[in-house]
Amino acid sequence: MRTLASLLLAAAFMAPPAGAMSPEEAYAAIPHQRTAFDAGTSTLPAAQADSLRRLFALSDEGVILRVEGMRAQRSRNSAELARVLREYDALIDRLAAQPFAPEVAPARDLVVNALRSQKRFIASKPGGGMQFARKELAMTPDVKQASGHLHQAYGLLMKAFPGETARNKAAFFDYLCALDYL
């Protein structure tokens, strides 16, 4: 069973990009559960809930880039890799420029830093060929740094919003965990 799952996962990452990938497709490719943040059931003031909704929508774009970057690396598709790197720059710029509620802004800054580290990691082999073995990832400074930023962002959100619904707290975890290589 593990062999079949490994083969399916490898096949998912080897497939060439076929247009815009949805967040659901990206989460399925990792694979990771996706719990959507529900601003309508949030216990937070509207400005905070909206900030979280926007943070997580942009985080989903990062998950898509993570999957597309892995696919480009594995298939040694340098043109696709270059496109993904340009998209990382655009996402980082959009996220960094977003106005967020003061309680969300520090987590946003950590996600921006994580995306920068992930971009450096993906860019480190411009000809492609990375295989993303867990042991290798765990020893890569940019991956470890990105993971640390994402863990800190999660901790900040949990501390800032302790009374949020259980579903939305699960969403905090799923968005940031899916973005993390580790």
Long-range contacts (C-beta under 8 A, 24 or more apart in sequence): 13-67, 13-70, 13-71, 13-74, 13-132, 14-71, 14-74, 14-75, 15-71, 16-71, 16-75, 16-77, 16-80, 17-68, 17-71, 17-72, 17-80, 21-64, 21-67, 21-68, 22-64, 23-60, 23-63, 23-64, 25-67, 26-60, 26-63, 26-64, 26-66, 26-67, 26-68, 26-178, 27-63, 27-178, 29-67, 30-63, 30-66, 30-67, 30-178, 32-174, 32-177, 32-178, 33-174, 34-174, 34-178, 35-167, 35-170, 35-171, 35-173, 35-174, 36-171, 37-168, 37-171, 37-172, 37-175, 38-165, 38-167, 38-168, 38-171, 41-165, 41-167, 41-168, 42-164, 42-165, 42-168, 43-163, 43-164, 43-165, 44-161, 44-164, 47-101, 48-101, 48-103, 48-104, 48-161, 50-101, 51-100, 51-101, 51-103, 51-104, 51-105, 52-104, 52-157, 52-161, 52-168, 54-98, 54-100, 55-95, 55-98, 55-100, 55-104, 55-107, 55-108, 55-111, 56-171, 56-175, 58-91, 58-94, 58-95, 58-98, 58-111, 59-111, 59-175, 59-176, 59-178, 59-179, 60-175, 61-91, 62-91, 62-111, 62-115, 62-118, 62-179, 63-175, 63-178, 63-179, 65-91, 66-118, 66-178, 66-179, 66-181, 69-118, 69-122, 70-130, 70-132, 72-128, 73-122, 73-125, 73-128, 73-129, 73-130, 73-132, 74-128, 74-129, 74-130, 74-131, 74-132, 75-128, 76-127, 76-128, 76-129, 77-128, 78-126, 78-127, 78-128, 81-122, 81-126, 81-128, 82-126, 84-122, 85-119, 85-122, 85-123, 88-115, 88-118, 88-119, 88-122, 89-119, 91-115, 92-116, 92-119, 103-160, 103-161, 104-157, 104-160, 106-153, 106-156, 107-153, 107-154, 107-156, 107-157, 107-160, 108-153, 110-149, 110-150, 110-152, 110-153, 110-156, 111-149, 111-150, 111-153, 111-176, 111-179, 113-145, 113-146, 113-149, 114-145, 114-146, 114-147, 114-149, 114-150, 114-153, 114-179, 114-180, 115-146, 115-179, 117-142, 117-143, 117-145, 117-146, 117-149, 118-142, 118-143, 118-146, 118-179, 118-181, 121-146, 121-181, 132-181, 134-182, 137-181, 137-182, 138-182, 143-181, 143-182, 144-182, 146-180, 146-181, 147-180, 147-181, 147-182, 150-176, 150-177, 150-179, 150-180, 151-176, 151-180
